[in-house]
Amino acid sequence: MSPYDSNKQLESLTLKIEKFEQTKNNLEKEQTELQNKINELVIIPY
């Protein structure tokens, strides 16, 4: 494999990792928002 091919593969992997991180962050944000909504809906009896 040429250095060029290696660099292309690395670039591709880096982009995939960045996309994964972004997706992960979005999901965590969404999870937090959903948890907050659930907390508003759930009434804890005293």
N, C-alpha and C positions, 0 to 999 in steps of 0.2 A: 504494500500500500504506500502510495506517495505521501509526502508531507502535506501536500495540498488536500488529499482525501482525508487525512487525519484531522486537519484543521477544520474541514467542512463537517466532519462527524462531531467534533468537539463543539463547534458552533451550534449545530443542530441540537445536541444534548443540552447545551446551555440554555437555548431558547425554550426547550421543553421543560426544563427545571424552573425557569422563570414563570412560565405559564402555569405550571403546577403550583408554585408558591402563590401566585395571584388567585388561582381558583381556591386554594386552601384558605387564604385570607378572607375571600368573599364568603365562603361557607361558614367560617368561624363567626363572621359578622352576622350572617343570616341566623345562625344558631343562637347567638346572643339576643338578637331581636325577637326571635320566636320564644325564647325562654322568658324574656321580659313580658311578652304578651300572655304567656301561660301564667306567669306569676300574678298578672293583673286579674286574670279570670278565676284563678283558684282562691277561694275564700277560706282562710284557715279558721275553723271553729274554735271558739275559746270555751 
